[in-house]
Structures are given as C-alpha cells and as structure tokens.
Amino acid sequence: MSIPAHINRQCEDLSSLLGDTCLPCAIDERNEALSLKMASIYRGAFQDDADPCIELMRRVADKGRQLAAQLAGNDRIVFAVPLQHHGTQRWFAIGRTWQKNIDQFQRMLDIGTEASKRQYILDVQQGSIDQAELAVRQSLQERNWIRELASYTHDRKRTSSSALTNRVLAQLQTMVGADAIALLPATLNDQTDQIMRPAMQTAGVWKLDDFRQLLKFVGLPHTGDYIVQNDRNFQLQNGICKELIVVQVGTSVALGYLLAINRRIDSKVPLRRISDRKFTGTEAAMLIEAAAFFESEVAQQHMMDESEKLIIGTLRSMSSAIEARDPYTRGHSERVARLSYKLAKKLSIPIEKCREIYITGVLHDIGKIGIPDHVLLKPGALEPEELAIIQRHPSIGHHILSDLKRLDFVLPGVLYHHERWDGRGYPHQLKGEEIPLMARILAVADSFDAMTSSRPYRSAMLVERAKSIMFDGAGAQWDHDICHTFLKWLDDRTADDNCEDPLGVMQEELDFNANNVSTQPTVTASENVRVL
C-alpha cells in the first residue's frame, strides 16, 4: 500500500531525533486484512521483536500516547508513537533501540514526539500559508490581466488587430505557463471571409495544424463551458500533448476557440505539489477572460465595419456623382484606390495601412465636388486662374472630410496627393519625405491612371509611354523608390493597351487580410506630368 507523504515525513523526523529507525505502521479497524498484512511486513523487519512492537502499538492506540517497553534480557527497547493523521487509518511509528535505560529513553521519546508533532503543525501551517500566497498571487494576476485587457481595448486605434491578438496571446502564454497557445476560428480553416483570423504563440515547434488536430481528438466544449485535461498522451503532428485547455470564444454562438497545451514549469520556481505540473480552473479562467476580450473585439470590429461601410458608401456615392459629371473620369477613383492598395502591399506596408490607403484612394478627389463645371469639364488648356481654382480641390476635400473623426486617417492623402518630390506641387509645396508616405503612393497611382485614361484634352496613353514618363520623373515628380517599385510591378504584369483598365485591377478581388508581399525597390530619373 502507498504511505502518505506526511506520515513518511513524521517517521523521518522521529528517526533523526531518536537516532533509531522508525517505520510507519497502520491500523484500520474496518480492514483487518490490512492490519494482518502490516504485521507480516514488520515481522520480516523486526524478526522476534515484531510481535512486541505490534502489541505495544495496539496499547498506544488505546492510550493515545507514545510508549516504550523493555524486552526480556534488558538489552533492547521497543517503542511506538501515534502520528498525526486523517481518515479511517490510524498511523504509528514503531521501532526498537539497543539502549538499556528505559526511563531515560522514555523521556527522550516524549521530547522527540512533541518535537515531531510541532514540526507537523508547522508544516501544515506552512502549507496553508503557501496555499493562501498562491491564491493571492493568482487573484492579483487575474486582476492585472483584466486591467491589461482593458488597456488593450483602449489601444485599439493605435494597434492593428493582428498585433493586438499576438500581444494578448503572448502574455496569456506566459501567465498560464503553456508551451503553446492558439486562437482558431470556429470554421477551423483559413477562409478569407471568416470573422477572426488564426493566431498562435509557441515556445516550441508547434503549428496551427496541431491545434486543429487536437480539437478533433478532444471535441468542442459546450457553450459556456471549458475543457481541462491532464495526464493525456495525444500524439500530434509536431509533438505530444499531455495537458490542455480548450475555451470557446463566443457566449452564444461559437466564433472560435482558445487552446493552451502542455504546462511549462519555470525552473526558478520550486514545485510544492505535483499539481503544479497540471492545468487547473485558474488557468482556464484566464483563457475565459481572453475569450471574452476576443468576442468583444469581434463585436466592436463588426460595428466599426458596418459604420465604416455606411460612411464609405455615402462618400463613394459622392465620388461617383463627381465622376458622373465627367464621363472621362468615370471609375478613376476606384482604379487609383486599387492601384494604391497593390503598390502599398508591394512596399511591405502593414495590411491595415494598405486598407486605409485604399479608402483614401476612393476619396482622394472628393474635393472636386466644389469645382465649377466650366473648369472641371473644360476640354482645352486651363488659364492660370482656372488652374488655381482646380488646384483647390485637395483643400476642399480635406475640409469636407475633416469633421469625420473615424476617417481622419485619409486626410494626409487627400490633402497632399498632388505634392511633388521636388517641391513644385500643391497645395503646400512640400518636398521629399515631408510629403506623407500615403500621399506619395497615391501620387504614383493617380498619375499612372490619369495618363492611361482618356481626358477631354487628350487620348489615353499607351502603358509603355506612361511607364517611360514615370521612369524619367522618378526622383523629381515622384518618390524614386515608390515609383520604381510600381514600374517593376508593371513589368511583371501583362498589359492590354486597348483596354479601359489596362492592368485589369477592376476585375480582381482585393483581399484586405492577405499577407504582405515584400519587394525591393530600384532605379532613377526626371520629368513632368499634368495630373489634376
């Protein structure tokens, strides 16, 4: 039978105090077979002295205090001590010594027993203190975690959703002591239309497929519930999962799942219990808090998307109304938006910023709503005063959009997309990197579409001619690196010079959640293109 750790500990203490080996023995009044088995064990250990030891133990059980007895011949003493215990089994320490003075040994036995009892009480108290300390530490950790999640919510505007997700998962992995932690959408695949994107933090070789495989092994938790399992042996693609937590994201409908696998033990923190190696409800509670955070993020993002769609739809209608006044510019804003988005991706700009650049492209010419038709639609060359009027459209657009706080990110692109790298643009004659990056990207896309589209004062240029002009104007009219990245991208595509949409950008689906494509910029030059 297994002997409880606290019983072994008391026997060790007594052995050290008395200088003689003390062995644990049990009496279970409801299990006579056990008592007989214990007796046979001690007959093997103490030989002829076993029966006197066991008989003395029974006397101690009746009297409730430690006793010593002199054996025949006065050359040995047997003793028995009641141990602190709980449950139906009564535990004792029994032993023998070759001391001859029983009175002296009894006094030593009394002192040793009292010392052992006090040590046991100290151990119990220390265990209670350790448990209380752990509970306080976990409580503080959970409170700090909730505050941290609240601060992440406030950072929503300054941090991309993917960066925010990774930050939450990284901290969660550390706090629960997991080898890896992952967020999976409820669809369990990588569809681009899903409501949340998969993400993972790992200290090992784990992959998202391991978490998907694990979900198939353990199943999905019921709504409002969670799964905690320990001492398992799931063979996954990249390792073995022994401990796991699964929490549903979504209180009514499953939006996704949070999973943690394999408890990691900090080598600097001593283990007090075997349970320290396992996941518990405490760790699951932290995942539940994180799941609530991700659910609120999804709801918030949905509200923002719907609000943004409404605003963008209204402004796109305004932009279309402007283009309807001039059949030559129909579709221009959408093409500029798409070209700018693709160029931003080629420049390895974060996907959220690429999306902002796309929206700015849609709205970049909205200020033309304030330009009179006799100027906007004039088929011939503009007079100086007419040129001054049409050059006001970036400032008009900036003014129209400046009160829409949700769209304040478009303002630099709308206001500065006609600035030139050499400082000869408008409205503020900014130069070089004084011009915001968004505006420099829009300037390249806007110029290319203007040149390859028909206007009242000229026919559409061939793509090769437009590329030649842009090559010469890189470093003068346009940012050198951005311009040449765009030209390299054009070279990689098949152009149809007779098409209204020479690069086919209007036929392509735009994936606003796709990974960035990294491209190295190149080359140099100089010239001047009229783009209004």
C-alpha positions in Angstrom: 0.0 0.0 0.0 1.1 3.6 -0.5 2.2 5.5 2.6 1.1 9.2 2.7 3.9 11.7 2.4 3.1 13.4 5.7 3.4 10.0 7.5 6.8 9.3 6.0 7.9 12.9 6.9 7.0 12.3 10.6 8.8 9.0 10.7 11.9 10.6 9.2 11.8 13.4 11.8 11.5 10.9 14.7 14.3 8.8 13.3 16.6 11.8 13.2 15.6 12.9 16.8 15.9 9.4 18.4 18.8 8.1 16.4 17.0 4.9 15.6 15.0 3.9 12.5 11.2 4.4 12.8 8.9 2.6 10.5 5.3 3.6 9.7 2.5 1.2 10.5 -1.2 1.4 10.2 -4.3 0.1 12.0 -7.6 0.1 10.1 -10.4 -1.1 12.2 -12.5 -1.5 9.1 -9.9 -3.5 7.3 -8.5 -6.4 9.4 -6.7 -7.8 6.3 -4.6 -4.6 6.1 -3.6 -4.9 9.8 -2.5 -8.5 9.3 -0.5 -7.5 6.2 1.2 -4.7 8.1 2.0 -7.2 10.9 3.6 -9.6 8.5 5.8 -6.8 7.0 7.1 -5.9 10.4 7.8 -9.5 11.4 10.1 -9.5 8.4 11.8 -6.3 9.6 12.0 -6.9 13.4 12.1 -10.7 13.5 11.3 -11.9 17.1 10.8 -8.3 18.2 7.9 -7.7 15.7 5.1 -9.1 17.9 6.1 -7.0 21.0 6.3 -3.9 18.7 2.8 -4.5 17.2 1.4 -5.3 20.7 2.9 -2.1 22.0 1.4 -0.2 19.1 -2.1 -1.5 20.0 -1.6 -0.3 23.6 -0.6 3.1 22.3 -3.7 3.1 20.1 -5.8 2.6 23.3 -3.9 5.1 25.5 -3.3 7.7 22.7 0.3 8.5 23.7 3.8 7.2 22.9 5.1 4.3 24.9 8.4 2.3 25.3 8.8 -1.3 26.6 11.8 -3.2 27.8 12.3 -6.6 26.2 13.4 -9.7 28.0 17.1 -9.6 28.8 17.0 -5.8 29.3 19.3 -5.2 26.2 16.6 -3.8 23.8 13.7 -1.4 24.0 10.7 -1.3 21.5 8.6 1.8 21.1 5.5 3.1 19.3 4.4 6.7 18.7 1.0 7.8 17.4 1.3 10.0 14.3 -0.8 12.9 13.1 -3.2 11.5 10.5 -6.6 11.9 9.0 -9.1 9.3 7.6 -10.0 5.9 8.9 -6.5 4.6 9.0 -4.6 5.3 12.3 -0.8 5.6 11.7 2.1 4.9 14.1 5.8 5.0 14.1 7.3 1.8 15.6 10.9 0.8 16.2 13.5 -0.6 18.5 16.7 0.6 20.1 19.6 -1.1 21.9 19.6 1.4 24.8 19.1 -0.2 28.2 17.8 2.7 30.4 14.1 2.7 29.6 13.3 5.7 31.8 15.9 7.8 30.0 14.7 6.6 26.6 11.0 7.3 27.5 11.9 10.9 28.4 13.8 11.2 25.0 10.8 9.6 23.3 8.4 12.1 24.8 10.6 15.0 23.8 11.1 13.6 20.3 7.3 13.0 19.8 6.5 16.6 20.9 9.1 18.0 18.6 7.8 15.9 15.7 4.2 17.0 16.5 5.2 20.6 16.5 7.1 20.2 13.2 4.0 18.6 11.7 1.9 21.6 12.8 4.4 24.0 11.3 4.4 22.0 8.1 0.6 22.2 7.9 0.6 25.9 8.7 3.3 26.5 6.1 1.2 24.6 3.6 -1.8 26.8 4.4 0.4 29.9 4.0 1.7 28.6 0.7 -1.9 28.0 -0.5 -3.0 31.4 0.6 0.0 33.0 -1.0 -0.7 31.2 -4.2 -4.4 32.2 -4.1 -3.5 35.9 -3.6 -0.9 35.7 -6.3 -3.3 34.2 -8.7 -6.0 36.7 -7.7 -3.7 39.6 -8.3 -2.5 38.0 -11.6 -6.1 37.7 -12.8 -7.0 41.3 -11.8 -3.9 42.6 -13.5 -4.8 40.5 -16.6 -8.3 42.0 -16.7 -6.8 45.5 -16.4 -4.3 44.7 -19.1 -7.1 43.5 -21.4 -9.0 46.8 -20.8 -5.9 48.8 -21.7 -5.6 46.8 -24.9 -9.2 47.8 -25.8 -8.1 51.5 -25.4 -5.1 50.8 -27.7 -7.5 49.6 -30.5 -7.0 52.7 -32.6 -3.2 52.7 -32.3 -2.6 49.0 -32.8 -3.6 46.7 -35.6 -6.0 43.8 -34.8 -3.3 41.2 -35.6 -0.7 42.9 -33.5 -3.2 43.2 -30.6 -4.1 39.5 -30.9 -0.5 38.4 -30.8 0.2 40.7 -27.8 -2.7 39.2 -25.9 -1.7 35.6 -26.8 2.0 36.2 -25.9 1.1 37.5 -22.4 -1.5 34.8 -21.9 1.0 32.1 -22.8 3.4 33.4 -20.1 0.7 33.8 -17.4 -0.8 30.3 -17.8 2.6 28.7 -18.3 1.7 27.0 -21.6 4.2 25.6 -24.1 1.9 27.0 -26.8 -1.4 28.8 -27.1 -3.6 29.4 -30.2 -6.7 31.2 -31.4 -8.6 29.3 -34.0 -11.7 30.5 -35.9 -14.8 28.3 -35.5 -14.6 27.3 -39.2 -11.2 25.5 -38.4 -9.8 26.6 -41.7 -8.1 29.7 -43.3 -11.1 31.1 -45.3 -10.6 34.8 -46.0 -14.2 35.6 -45.1 -14.1 34.2 -41.6 -14.8 36.5 -38.7 -11.5 36.1 -37.0 -8.0 35.0 -38.2 -6.0 32.1 -36.7 -3.0 33.1 -34.5 -0.5 31.3 -32.3 2.3 31.9 -29.7 4.7 29.0 -29.1 8.0 28.2 -27.4 8.4 25.0 -29.4 7.8 23.5 -32.8 4.0 23.6 -32.7 1.9 24.5 -35.8 -1.7 25.6 -36.1 -2.5 22.2 -37.6 -1.5 20.6 -34.3 -4.3 22.6 -32.5 -6.8 21.7 -35.2 -5.9 18.0 -34.8 -6.2 18.3 -31.0 -9.7 19.8 -31.3 -10.7 16.7 -33.3 -9.3 14.4 -30.5 -10.9 16.1 -27.6 -14.1 17.6 -29.2 -15.5 21.1 -28.7 -16.6 22.5 -25.3 -20.3 23.1 -24.7 -21.3 26.8 -24.8 -20.3 28.5 -21.6 -18.1 25.6 -20.5 -14.4 24.7 -21.0 -12.2 21.6 -21.2 -9.2 21.0 -18.9 -7.4 17.7 -19.3 -4.1 16.4 -17.8 -2.1 13.2 -17.9 -3.0 12.7 -21.6 -0.9 11.4 -24.4 -2.2 12.8 -27.7 0.3 12.2 -30.5 0.1 15.3 -32.7 2.0 16.1 -35.9 4.8 18.0 -34.1 4.8 16.6 -30.6 2.9 15.0 -27.8 0.2 16.9 -25.9 0.0 15.9 -22.2 -2.0 18.8 -20.7 -4.6 21.0 -22.5 -7.3 23.7 -22.0 -10.0 24.5 -24.6 -12.2 27.5 -24.2 -14.9 28.7 -26.6 -14.8 32.3 -27.9 -18.5 33.4 -28.1 -21.1 33.2 -25.3 -24.0 32.1 -27.6 -22.5 31.3 -31.0 -19.0 29.8 -31.3 -16.8 32.4 -33.1 -13.6 30.5 -32.4 -11.6 28.6 -29.8 -8.7 29.4 -27.5 -6.4 26.4 -26.7 -3.4 26.0 -24.4 -1.2 22.9 -24.5 1.5 21.4 -22.2 2.2 23.1 -18.8 5.7 24.7 -18.7 7.4 24.7 -15.4 9.7 27.7 -14.5 12.9 26.1 -13.3 13.5 29.1 -11.0 10.2 28.4 -9.1 10.3 25.3 -6.7 7.4 22.9 -7.1 5.4 22.5 -3.9 2.9 20.0 -5.2 2.6 17.6 -8.1 -0.5 19.5 -9.2 1.8 22.5 -10.1 2.6 20.5 -13.2 -1.1 20.5 -14.3 -3.6 23.0 -15.8 -6.4 23.9 -13.4 -9.5 26.0 -13.4 -7.3 29.0 -12.5 -5.5 28.9 -15.9 -8.8 28.2 -17.6 -10.3 31.3 -16.0 -7.6 33.4 -17.7 -8.4 31.9 -21.1 -12.1 32.7 -20.5 -11.2 36.3 -19.8 -9.2 36.4 -23.0 -12.0 34.7 -24.9 -14.4 37.5 -23.7 -11.9 40.1 -24.9 -11.7 38.5 -28.4 -15.5 38.3 -28.5 -15.8 42.0 -27.7 -13.2 42.7 -30.3 -15.2 40.9 -32.9 -18.4 42.7 -32.0 -16.5 46.1 -31.9 -14.9 45.4 -35.3 -18.3 44.4 -36.7 -19.8 47.7 -35.5 -16.9 49.6 -36.9 -17.1 47.8 -40.2 -20.8 48.5 -40.6 -20.3 52.1 -39.6 -17.4 52.4 -42.0 -19.4 50.8 -44.8 -22.2 53.4 -44.3 -19.8 56.3 -44.3 -17.7 55.0 -47.2 -20.8 54.1 -49.2 -22.1 57.7 -48.8 -18.7 59.2 -49.7 -18.3 56.8 -52.6 -21.7 57.9 -53.9 -20.5 61.5 -53.7 -17.3 60.5 -55.5 -19.4 58.7 -58.2 -21.6 61.8 -58.5 -18.4 63.8 -59.2 -17.2 61.4 -61.8 -20.7 61.3 -63.4 -20.3 65.0 -64.2 -17.2 64.0 -66.3 -17.6 60.7 -68.3 -13.9 60.8 -69.0 -13.0 60.2 -65.3 -15.6 57.5 -64.5 -14.0 54.8 -62.4 -10.9 56.8 -61.9 -11.1 56.9 -58.0 -11.7 53.2 -57.7 -8.8 52.4 -60.0 -6.5 54.7 -58.1 -7.6 53.1 -54.8 -6.9 49.6 -56.1 -3.5 50.5 -57.7 -2.5 52.3 -54.4 -3.5 49.3 -52.4 -1.5 46.9 -54.5 1.5 49.2 -54.5 1.4 49.6 -50.7 1.4 45.8 -50.4 4.5 45.7 -52.7 6.2 48.1 -50.4 5.6 45.7 -47.4 3.3 48.2 -45.7 1.1 46.5 -42.9 -2.2 45.3 -44.2 -4.3 47.6 -42.1 -2.4 50.6 -43.6 -2.9 49.2 -47.1 -6.6 49.1 -46.4 -6.5 52.8 -45.2 -4.7 53.7 -48.4 -7.4 52.0 -50.5 -10.1 54.0 -48.8 -8.1 57.2 -49.2 -7.8 56.4 -52.9 -11.6 56.1 -53.2 -12.0 59.6 -51.6 -8.9 61.4 -52.9 -10.7 63.5 -55.5 -13.9 64.2 -53.4 -12.9 67.9 -53.3 -13.7 68.2 -57.0 -17.4 68.4 -55.9 -16.6 72.1 -55.2 -15.1 72.8 -58.6 -17.3 74.5 -61.2 -18.2 72.6 -64.4 -16.7 75.2 -66.7 -13.3 74.5 -65.1 -13.7 70.8 -64.3 -15.0 69.8 -67.8 -13.0 72.3 -69.9 -11.7 70.4 -73.0 -8.8 72.7 -73.7 -5.8 74.1 -71.7 -6.7 75.8 -68.4 -6.0 79.5 -67.9 -3.8 80.4 -64.9 -6.9 81.5 -62.8 -8.7 78.3 -63.8 -5.7 76.2 -62.8 -5.7 77.9 -59.4 -9.4 77.0 -59.0 -8.9 73.3 -59.8 -5.8 73.1 -57.6 -8.1 74.0 -54.6 -9.7 70.5 -54.8 -7.3 68.8 -52.3 -8.0 71.5 -49.7 -11.8 71.3 -50.4 -11.7 67.5 -49.9 -9.7 67.9 -46.7 -12.3 70.3 -45.4 -15.2 68.0 -46.3 -13.7 65.0 -44.5 -12.0 66.7 -41.5 -15.2 66.5 -39.4 -15.4 62.7 -39.8 -13.2 61.6 -37.0 -13.5 57.9 -38.0 -11.8 58.8 -41.3 -9.1 61.1 -40.1 -6.5 58.7 -41.5 -7.5 59.7 -45.1 -6.7 63.4 -44.5 -2.9 63.4 -45.4 -3.5 61.5 -48.6 -6.5 63.7 -49.7 -4.6 66.9 -49.0 -1.2 66.1 -50.3 -1.6 63.7 -53.2 -0.6 66.4 -55.7 2.6 67.4 -53.9 5.8 66.6 -55.9 9.1 65.1 -54.7 11.0 68.2 -55.9 8.7 70.6 -54.0 6.9 72.0 -57.1 3.5 70.5 -56.3 0.4 71.9 -54.5 -1.2 73.0 -52.2 1.7 73.5 -49.8 4.8 72.8 -51.9 6.0 70.0 -49.6 9.3 68.4 -50.7 10.8 64.9 -50.4 9.9 63.0 -47.2 8.0 66.0 -45.9 5.2 64.5 -48.1 3.3 61.8 -46.1 4.0 58.2 -47.4 0.3 57.7 -48.2 0.3 60.8 -50.4 3.4 59.7 -52.3 1.9 56.3 -53.1 -1.4 57.9 -54.2 0.5 60.4 -56.4 2.1 57.5 -58.4 -1.1 55.6 -58.8 -3.1 58.7 -59.6 -0.6 59.8 -62.3 -0.5 56.4 -64.0 -4.3 56.1 -64.2 -4.6 59.7 -65.4 -2.1 59.1 -68.2 -3.6 55.8 -69.3 -7.2 57.1 -69.3 -8.8 59.4 -71.9 -9.3 63.0 -70.9 -11.2 65.9 -72.7 -7.8 67.4 -73.7 -6.1 64.1 -74.9 -6.5 60.4 -75.6 -5.2 57.7 -73.3 -1.5 57.0 -73.4 -0.2 53.5 -74.1 1.1 51.8 -71.0 4.7 51.7 -72.3 4.6 55.5 -72.9 3.3 56.1 -69.4 6.0 53.9 -67.9 8.6 55.8 -69.8 7.4 59.1 -68.4 7.3 57.8 -64.9 10.8 56.3 -65.2 12.0 59.8 -66.2 10.1 61.5 -63.5 11.2 59.3 -60.6 13.1 61.4 -58.1 11.6 64.7 -59.5 7.8 64.4 -59.7 7.5 61.1 -57.7 9.3 59.4 -54.9 12.1 57.5 -56.6 11.8 54.2 -54.6 8.0 54.1 -54.7 7.9 54.9 -58.5 10.4 52.2 -59.4 8.7 49.6 -57.2 5.5 50.4 -59.1 7.3 50.2 -62.5 8.8 46.8 -61.5 5.3 45.6 -60.6 4.0 46.8 -64.0 6.8 44.9 -65.8 5.6 41.7 -64.0 2.0 42.1 -65.4 0.5 41.6 -68.9 -0.8 44.9 -70.1 -3.6 45.3 -72.6 -3.1 48.8 -74.2 -6.5 48.8 -75.8 -8.4 48.2 -72.6 -10.0 50.9 -70.4 -8.5 49.1 -67.5 -5.0 48.2 -68.9 -3.9 46.3 -65.8 -7.2 44.6 -65.1 -7.3 45.9 -61.5 -11.1 46.4 -61.6 -11.7 42.7 -62.3 -9.6 41.5 -59.3 -10.9 40.7 -55.8 -9.0 42.6 -53.1 -8.1 40.5 -50.0 -7.7 43.1 -47.2 -6.5 40.3 -44.9 -3.8 38.8 -47.1 -0.1 38.7 -46.1 2.1 41.5 -47.3 4.4 40.8 -50.4 7.9 42.1 -49.9 9.6 43.8 -52.9 13.0 45.5 -53.1 12.8 49.0 -54.8 15.3 50.0 -57.6 16.5 52.7 -60.3 16.3 56.7 -61.1 15.2 59.7 -63.4 13.1 63.0 -64.1 10.1 64.7 -66.0 6.7 66.3 -65.5 3.1 65.1 -66.0 -0.1 67.1 -65.6 -2.4 65.3 -63.2 -5.4 67.4 -61.8 
